[in-house]
């Protein structure tokens, strides 16, 4: 594993979601919870270990739980009144993208393909 994962700045999170991620055990490990029309999305990411974790819940029910390493980048994209969190992955033999729409309602597209 070389380098670290790129991630949005604290200011980008504030501009898009109204708050900055919480810093956890180390400054490169962060977490943010975002409320949407169809639930709550928690994102945790570690830029040094190049990992992301998503937890989508609706009330006390977990709708979707996702953990993956080998993340190259985490970014925020806004267009047409939609806000997305995009994660690009690349590991030996596999590459892909996770597209999590946050607003107006949470939805997920995940693709992983062989190189």
MMTF fields as JSON, N, C-alpha, C and O atoms, coordinates in Angstrom:
{
  "mmtfVersion": "1.0.0",
  "mmtfProducer": "UNKNOWN",
  "numBonds": 459,
  "numAtoms": 460,
  "numGroups": 115,
  "numChains": 1,
  "numModels": 1,
  "chainsPerModel": [1],
  "groupsPerChain": [115],
  "chainIdList": ["A"],
  "bondAtomList": [4, 2, 8, 6, 12, 10, 16, 14, 20, 18, 24, 22, 28, 26, 32, 30, 36, 34, 40, 38, 44, 42, 48, 46, 52, 50, 56, 54, 60, 58, 64, 62, 68, 66, 72, 70, 76, 74, 80, 78, 84, 82, 88, 86, 92, 90, 96, 94, 100, 98, 104, 102, 108, 106, 112, 110, 116, 114, 120, 118, 124, 122, 128, 126, 132, 130, 136, 134, 140, 138, 144, 142, 148, 146, 152, 150, 156, 154, 160, 158, 164, 162, 168, 166, 172, 170, 176, 174, 180, 178, 184, 182, 188, 186, 192, 190, 196, 194, 200, 198, 204, 202, 208, 206, 212, 210, 216, 214, 220, 218, 224, 222, 228, 226, 232, 230, 236, 234, 240, 238, 244, 242, 248, 246, 252, 250, 256, 254, 260, 258, 264, 262, 268, 266, 272, 270, 276, 274, 280, 278, 284, 282, 288, 286, 292, 290, 296, 294, 300, 298, 304, 302, 308, 306, 312, 310, 316, 314, 320, 318, 324, 322, 328, 326, 332, 330, 336, 334, 340, 338, 344, 342, 348, 346, 352, 350, 356, 354, 360, 358, 364, 362, 368, 366, 372, 370, 376, 374, 380, 378, 384, 382, 388, 386, 392, 390, 396, 394, 400, 398, 404, 402, 408, 406, 412, 410, 416, 414, 420, 418, 424, 422, 428, 426, 432, 430, 436, 434, 440, 438, 444, 442, 448, 446, 452, 450, 456, 454],
  "bondOrderList": [1, 1, 1, 1, 1, 1, 1, 1, 1, 1, 1, 1, 1, 1, 1, 1, 1, 1, 1, 1, 1, 1, 1, 1, 1, 1, 1, 1, 1, 1, 1, 1, 1, 1, 1, 1, 1, 1, 1, 1, 1, 1, 1, 1, 1, 1, 1, 1, 1, 1, 1, 1, 1, 1, 1, 1, 1, 1, 1, 1, 1, 1, 1, 1, 1, 1, 1, 1, 1, 1, 1, 1, 1, 1, 1, 1, 1, 1, 1, 1, 1, 1, 1, 1, 1, 1, 1, 1, 1, 1, 1, 1, 1, 1, 1, 1, 1, 1, 1, 1, 1, 1, 1, 1, 1, 1, 1, 1, 1, 1, 1, 1, 1, 1],
  "groupList": [{"groupName": "UNK", "atomNameList": ["N", "CA", "C", "O"], "elementList": ["N", "C", "C", "O"], "formalChargeList": [0, 0, 0, 0], "bondAtomList": [1, 0, 2, 1, 3, 2], "bondOrderList": [1, 1, 2], "singleLetterCode": "X", "chemCompType": "L-PEPTIDE LINKING"}],
  "groupTypeList": [0, 0, 0, 0, 0, 0, 0, 0, 0, 0, 0, 0, 0, 0, 0, 0, 0, 0, 0, 0, 0, 0, 0, 0, 0, 0, 0, 0, 0, 0, 0, 0, 0, 0, 0, 0, 0, 0, 0, 0, 0, 0, 0, 0, 0, 0, 0, 0, 0, 0, 0, 0, 0, 0, 0, 0, 0, 0, 0, 0, 0, 0, 0, 0, 0, 0, 0, 0, 0, 0, 0, 0, 0, 0, 0, 0, 0, 0, 0, 0, 0, 0, 0, 0, 0, 0, 0, 0, 0, 0, 0, 0, 0, 0, 0, 0, 0, 0, 0, 0, 0, 0, 0, 0, 0, 0, 0, 0, 0, 0, 0, 0, 0, 0, 0],
  "groupIdList": [1, 2, 3, 4, 5, 6, 7, 8, 9, 10, 11, 12, 13, 14, 15, 16, 17, 18, 19, 20, 21, 22, 23, 24, 25, 26, 27, 28, 29, 30, 31, 32, 33, 34, 35, 36, 37, 38, 39, 40, 41, 42, 43, 44, 45, 46, 47, 48, 49, 50, 51, 52, 53, 54, 55, 56, 57, 58, 59, 60, 61, 62, 63, 64, 65, 66, 67, 68, 69, 70, 71, 72, 73, 74, 75, 76, 77, 78, 79, 80, 81, 82, 83, 84, 85, 86, 87, 88, 89, 90, 91, 92, 93, 94, 95, 96, 97, 98, 99, 100, 101, 102, 103, 104, 105, 106, 107, 108, 109, 110, 111, 112, 113, 114, 115],
  "secStructList": [7, 7, 1, 7, 7, 5, 7, 7, 7, 2, 2, 2, 2, 2, 2, 2, 2, 1, 1, 7, 7, 3, 3, 7, 1, 1, 6, 6, 3, 3, 3, 3, 3, 3, 3, 3, 6, 6, 3, 3, 3, 3, 3, 3, 3, 3, 6, 6, 6, 6, 3, 3, 3, 3, 3, 3, 3, 3, 6, 6, 3, 3, 3, 3, 3, 3, 3, 3, 7, 7, 3, 3, 3, 3, 3, 3, 3, 3, 3, 6, 6, 3, 3, 3, 3, 3, 3, 3, 3, 3, 3, 6, 6, 3, 3, 3, 3, 3, 3, 3, 3, 3, 3, 1, 1, 7, 3, 3, 3, 3, 3, 3, 3, 3, 7],
  "xCoordList": [0.848, 0.0, 0.895, 1.754, 0.695, 1.511, 0.636, -0.521, 1.208, 0.483, -0.707, -0.867, -1.532, -2.738, -3.922, -3.752, -5.093, -6.32, -6.548, -6.356, -6.954, -7.331, -8.774, -9.598, -9.065, -10.404, -10.741, -9.842, -12.027, -12.429, -11.906, -11.662, -11.747, -11.323, -12.47, -13.631, -12.124, -13.137, -14.15, -15.353, -13.658, -14.526, -15.517, -16.675, -15.077, -15.986, -17.13, -18.28, -16.808, -17.862, -18.833, -20.047, -18.299, -19.152, -20.068, -21.26, -19.519, -20.317, -21.435, -22.536, -21.175, -22.161, -23.106, -24.272, -22.604, -23.39, -23.646, -24.317, -23.114, -23.38, -22.522, -22.686, -21.608, -20.695, -19.454, -19.444, -18.414, -17.155, -17.148, -17.825, -16.391, -16.272, -15.608, -14.777, -15.999, -15.399, -14.073, -13.996, -13.035, -11.741, -11.767, -12.125, -11.383, -11.426, -10.056, -9.427, -9.575, -8.338, -7.117, -6.25, -7.048, -5.928, -6.496, -7.645, -5.724, -6.267, -6.659, -7.428, -6.148, -6.481, -7.678, -8.072, -8.249, -9.441, -10.6, -10.582, -11.618, -12.713, -14.064, -14.168, -15.107, -16.46, -17.449, -17.295, -18.467, -19.543, -20.866, -20.939, -21.903, -23.251, -24.092, -24.1, -24.803, -25.597, -27.024, -27.255, -27.973, -29.382, -29.943, -29.683, -30.711, -31.312, -32.796, -33.285, -33.508, -34.953, -35.324, -36.391, -34.461, -34.804, -33.841, -33.58, -33.322, -32.483, -31.279, -31.18, -30.378, -29.153, -27.967, -27.96, -26.97, -25.779, -24.572, -24.291, -23.863, -22.623, -21.465, -21.432, -20.523, -19.316, -18.121, -17.943, -17.304, -16.025, -14.95, -15.114, -13.844, -12.766, -11.412, -11.247, -10.449, -9.076, -8.186, -8.0, -7.64, -6.854, -5.513, -4.974, -4.959, -3.683, -3.867, -3.063, -4.916, -5.192, -5.994, -6.228, -6.416, -7.149, -8.426, -8.705, -9.193, -10.42, -11.612, -11.471, -12.783, -14.036, -15.048, -15.022, -15.93, -17.022, -18.278, -18.281, -19.341, -20.64, -21.628, -21.597, -22.504, -23.593, -24.847, -24.955, -25.793, -27.071, -28.105, -28.305, -28.758, -29.789, -31.059, -31.036, -32.153, -33.459, -34.086, -34.524, -34.126, -34.534, -33.493, -32.3, -33.926, -32.984, -32.559, -31.778, -33.066, -32.768, -31.597, -31.572, -30.635, -29.524, -29.997, -30.407, -29.938, -30.349, -29.178, -29.345, -27.974, -26.801, -25.553, -25.422, -24.647, -23.358, -22.281, -22.391, -21.24, -20.237, -18.873, -18.715, -17.889, -16.507, -15.62, -15.771, -14.69, -13.759, -12.446, -12.424, -11.352, -10.023, -9.601, -10.376, -8.404, -7.825, -8.509, -8.571, -9.024, -9.652, -8.564, -7.667, -8.652, -7.697, -8.177, -7.377, -9.496, -10.02, -11.459, -12.233, -11.776, -13.134, -13.427, -12.633, -14.551, -14.886, -16.377, -17.173, -16.732, -18.127, -18.476, -17.741, -19.605, -20.061, -21.504, -22.352, -21.762, -23.116, -23.514, -22.797, -24.677, -25.222, -26.713, -27.166, -27.463, -28.913, -29.622, -30.434, -29.313, -29.943, -29.675, -30.4, -28.643, -28.228, -26.805, -25.971, -26.543, -25.198, -24.759, -25.48, -23.574, -23.032, -21.689, -20.926, -21.413, -20.082, -19.551, -20.18, -18.4, -17.799, -16.501, -15.672, -16.326, -15.089, -14.537, -15.228, -13.291, -12.593, -11.682, -10.957, -11.726, -10.926, -9.978, -10.303, -8.803, -7.857, -6.971, -6.269, -7.011, -6.144, -5.635, -6.064, -4.745, -4.159, -5.255, -5.87, -5.485, -6.453, -7.866, -8.667, -8.202, -9.566, -9.562, -8.692, -10.54, -10.755, -12.25, -13.005, -12.671, -14.095, -14.445, -13.58, -15.751, -16.269, -17.528, -18.376, -17.618, -18.824, -19.417, -18.743, -20.667, -21.377, -22.557, -23.528, -22.463, -23.522, -24.205, -23.632, -25.441, -26.202, -26.724, -27.32, -26.489, -26.915, -28.206, -29.14, -28.248, -29.429, -29.961, -29.175, -31.261, -32.303, -32.585, -33.1, -32.265, -32.47, -31.288, -30.694, -30.955, -29.797, -30.07, -31.125, -29.097, -29.103, -27.651, -26.75, -27.427, -26.07, -25.869, -26.732, -24.704, -24.254, -22.817, -21.965, -22.558, -21.234, -20.785, -21.509, -19.605, -19.064, -17.615, -16.848, -17.244, -15.884, -15.595, -16.326, -14.531, -14.191, -12.733, -11.908, -12.418, -11.023, -10.287, -10.846, -9.013, -8.176, -7.722, -7.011],
  "yCoordList": [-1.17, 0.0, 1.235, 1.386, 2.1, 3.298, 4.529, 4.503, 5.623, 6.881, 6.837, 5.926, 7.855, 7.931, 8.294, 8.733, 8.11, 8.424, 9.935, 10.552, 10.527, 11.935, 12.046, 11.171, 13.131, 13.335, 14.819, 15.658, 15.146, 16.553, 17.271, 16.651, 18.566, 19.366, 19.506, 19.254, 19.907, 20.17, 21.186, 21.039, 22.215, 23.264, 22.709, 23.124, 21.784, 21.18, 20.436, 20.524, 19.703, 19.012, 20.023, 19.829, 21.101, 22.125, 22.744, 22.927, 23.068, 23.688, 22.766, 23.238, 21.478, 20.549, 19.943, 19.683, 19.719, 18.985, 19.764, 19.265, 20.981, 21.825, 21.558, 22.216, 20.608, 20.326, 19.612, 19.014, 19.694, 19.029, 17.636, 17.4, 16.717, 15.392, 15.488, 16.36, 14.578, 14.462, 13.721, 12.713, 14.22, 13.538, 12.472, 12.751, 11.247, 10.13, 9.931, 10.917, 8.714, 8.417, 9.147, 9.572, 9.29, 9.95, 11.005, 10.883, 12.044, 13.114, 12.656, 13.337, 11.527, 11.035, 10.075, 9.563, 9.833, 8.997, 9.908, 10.522, 9.983, 10.924, 10.259, 9.227, 10.894, 10.358, 11.518, 12.525, 11.356, 12.332, 11.596, 10.556, 12.139, 11.588, 12.624, 13.801, 12.172, 13.055, 12.527, 11.356, 13.392, 13.009, 13.345, 14.419, 12.424, 12.577, 12.243, 11.859, 12.388, 12.142, 10.708, 10.476, 9.75, 8.348, 7.66, 6.463, 8.419, 7.81, 8.644, 9.819, 8.016, 8.653, 7.878, 6.647, 8.608, 7.986, 8.378, 9.562, 7.38, 7.639, 7.223, 6.103, 8.128, 7.853, 7.961, 8.974, 6.922, 6.949, 6.683, 5.831, 7.418, 7.178, 7.378, 8.183, 6.614, 6.627, 6.86, 5.961, 8.06, 8.388, 7.664, 7.436, 7.296, 6.578, 5.1, 4.538, 4.472, 3.065, 2.899, 1.78, 4.038, 4.039, 3.2, 2.361, 3.454, 2.686, 3.613, 4.733, 3.114, 3.833, 2.866, 1.663, 3.424, 2.643, 3.5, 4.641, 2.94, 3.604, 2.78, 1.55, 3.468, 2.816, 3.645, 4.78, 3.065, 3.725, 3.095, 1.88, 3.911, 3.392, 4.213, 5.392, 3.556, 4.211, 3.864, 2.734, 4.844, 4.549, 3.645, 3.94, 2.558, 1.623, 0.497, -0.373, 0.51, -0.556, -0.174, 0.916, -1.08, -0.881, -1.299, -2.441, -0.369, -0.637, -1.193, -2.108, -0.628, -1.006, -0.707, 0.365, -1.656, -1.49, -1.855, -2.872, -1.032, -1.205, -0.841, 0.226, -1.71, -1.432, -1.897, -3.01, -1.031, -1.445, -0.689, 0.479, -1.383, -0.779, -0.528, -0.772, -0.053, 0.258, 1.448, 1.525, 2.376, 3.585, 4.577, 4.88, 5.069, 6.066, 7.483, 8.37, 7.693, 9.046, 9.003, 8.101, 10.008, 10.281, 11.705, 12.606, 11.924, 13.277, 13.528, 12.603, 14.808, 15.232, 15.847, 16.69, 15.421, 15.988, 16.455, 15.727, 17.666, 18.211, 18.647, 19.4, 18.162, 18.583, 18.278, 17.297, 19.118, 18.924, 18.645, 17.724, 19.439, 19.328, 17.994, 17.609, 17.292, 16.041, 16.197, 16.862, 15.579, 15.571, 14.123, 13.298, 13.828, 12.465, 12.431, 13.397, 11.317, 10.978, 9.91, 8.868, 10.172, 9.237, 8.694, 9.451, 7.39, 6.759, 5.954, 5.106, 6.227, 5.489, 4.46, 4.778, 3.23, 2.142, 1.603, 1.576, 1.176, 0.532, -0.39, 0.055, -1.662, -2.629, -3.58, -3.52, -4.434, -5.351, -6.193, -7.042, -5.941, -6.722, -6.182, -6.623, -5.231, -4.697, -3.177, -2.58, -2.57, -1.131, -0.878, -1.666, 0.224, 0.503, 1.824, 2.605, 2.058, 3.295, 2.999, 2.2, 3.656, 3.641, 5.041, 6.024, 5.13, 6.404, 6.36, 5.636, 7.139, 7.189, 8.55, 9.578, 8.533, 9.79, 10.021, 9.133, 11.234, 11.589, 12.394, 12.124, 13.388, 14.252, 14.16, 14.089, 14.159, 14.356, 13.103, 13.215, 11.929, 10.677, 9.758, 9.817, 8.92, 8.034, 6.946, 6.311, 6.743, 5.605, 5.243, 6.057, 4.028, 3.499, 2.854, 2.126, 3.132, 2.42, 1.996, 2.826, 0.714, 0.172, -0.663, -1.555, -0.385, -1.192, -1.54, -0.688, -2.781, -3.275, -4.171, -5.131, -3.868, -4.628, -5.04, -4.391, -6.116, -6.524, -5.581, -5.079, -5.354, -4.467, -5.196, -4.625],
  "zCoordList": [0.0, 0.0, 0.0, 0.869, -0.96, -1.055, -1.013, -1.434, -0.494, -0.463, 0.472, 1.285, 0.325, 1.141, 0.258, -0.88, 0.78, 0.059, 0.117, 1.165, -0.998, -0.979, -0.501, -0.766, 0.206, 0.765, 0.715, 0.655, 0.74, 0.743, 1.993, 3.028, 1.871, 3.012, 4.005, 3.682, 5.2, 6.221, 5.699, 5.916, 5.009, 4.475, 3.445, 3.42, 2.603, 1.619, 2.305, 1.875, 3.376, 4.127, 4.735, 4.683, 5.31, 5.92, 4.87, 5.118, 3.699, 2.638, 2.148, 1.867, 2.04, 1.482, 2.518, 2.221, 3.735, 4.727, 6.018, 6.921, 6.106, 7.266, 8.477, 9.505, 8.384, 9.489, 8.983, 7.907, 9.79, 9.464, 10.084, 11.085, 9.499, 10.115, 11.491, 11.745, 12.355, 13.677, 13.528, 12.826, 14.187, 14.17, 15.26, 16.405, 14.893, 15.836, 16.478, 16.865, 16.606, 17.333, 16.784, 17.548, 15.493, 14.826, 13.887, 13.463, 13.548, 12.697, 11.297, 10.62, 10.859, 9.521, 9.534, 8.487, 10.708, 10.838, 11.242, 12.308, 10.361, 10.59, 10.355, 9.693, 10.928, 10.787, 10.721, 11.411, 9.877, 9.786, 9.637, 8.983, 10.245, 10.092, 9.373, 9.736, 8.343, 7.496, 7.463, 7.161, 7.772, 7.716, 6.345, 5.803, 5.792, 4.472, 4.565, 5.627, 3.454, 3.45, 3.824, 4.391, 3.515, 3.77, 4.733, 4.615, 5.676, 6.691, 7.038, 6.683, 7.73, 8.189, 7.628, 7.627, 7.154, 6.58, 7.414, 7.598, 7.915, 8.63, 7.735, 7.225, 7.551, 6.775, 7.703, 8.378, 7.739, 8.442, 7.407, 6.534, 7.505, 6.553, 7.21, 8.126, 6.707, 7.198, 5.984, 5.164, 5.872, 4.678, 4.644, 3.56, 5.797, 5.81, 5.455, 4.711, 5.981, 5.678, 4.392, 3.934, 3.811, 2.54, 2.632, 1.776, 3.702, 3.896, 4.12, 4.611, 3.745, 3.978, 4.579, 4.32, 5.382, 5.953, 5.907, 6.368, 5.348, 5.299, 6.105, 6.078, 6.821, 7.529, 7.282, 7.745, 6.545, 6.254, 7.162, 7.138, 7.956, 8.849, 8.714, 8.361, 9.004, 9.01, 10.351, 10.568, 11.25, 12.62, 13.254, 13.197, 13.85, 14.477, 13.53, 13.915, 12.304, 11.341, 10.432, 9.859, 10.312, 9.379, 7.994, 7.786, 7.055, 5.68, 4.882, 4.076, 5.113, 4.327, 5.133, 5.724, 5.15, 5.805, 4.797, 4.113, 4.698, 3.656, 4.219, 4.812, 4.042, 4.421, 3.28, 2.777, 2.874, 1.82, 1.984, 2.374, 1.675, 1.666, 0.227, -0.698, 0.033, -1.279, -1.939, -3.166, -1.133, -1.678, -2.079, -1.293, -3.288, -3.777, -3.502, -3.205, -3.603, -3.388, -2.89, -3.21, -2.102, -1.642, -2.07, -1.799, -2.732, -3.184, -3.03, -2.869, -3.085, -3.016, -4.36, -4.874, -4.931, -6.213, -6.048, -5.532, -6.491, -6.445, -7.838, -8.496, -8.287, -9.575, -9.602, -9.013, -10.285, -10.438, -9.109, -9.013, -8.096, -6.765, -6.081, -5.164, -6.521, -5.887, -5.359, -5.974, -4.219, -3.65, -3.495, -2.933, -3.998, -3.991, -3.27, -3.309, -2.618, -2.135, -3.084, -3.269, -3.679, -4.636, -4.065, -3.559, -4.146, -3.704, -4.87, -5.434, -5.224, -6.281, -5.616, -4.674, -6.113, -5.564, -6.626, -7.813, -6.178, -7.081, -6.257, -5.349, -6.577, -5.916, -6.983, -8.136, -6.608, -7.566, -8.215, -7.571, -9.5, -10.246, -10.28, -11.105, -9.4, -9.346, -9.252, -8.618, -9.888, -9.723, -9.778, -10.348, -9.183, -9.196, -8.572, -8.175, -8.495, -7.939, -7.125, -7.521, -6.0, -5.184, -5.26, -4.952, -5.668, -5.795, -4.827, -5.048, -3.758, -2.756, -2.858, -2.499, -3.356, -3.381, -1.968, -1.36, -1.454, -0.106, -0.141, 0.614, -1.026, -1.165, -2.571, -3.516, -2.744, -1.735, -0.904, 0.208, -1.412, -0.676, -0.964, -2.04, -0.01, -0.133, -1.168, -1.16, -2.058, -2.981, -3.27, -3.066, -3.742, -3.878, -5.233, -5.724, -5.842, -7.039, -6.767, -6.451, -6.889, -6.603, -7.786, -8.229, -8.298, -9.398, -9.091, -8.641, -9.331, -9.171, -10.35, -10.596, -11.089, -12.286, -12.258, -11.615, -12.952, -13.052, -13.99, -14.965, -13.67, -14.504, -15.745, -16.572]
}
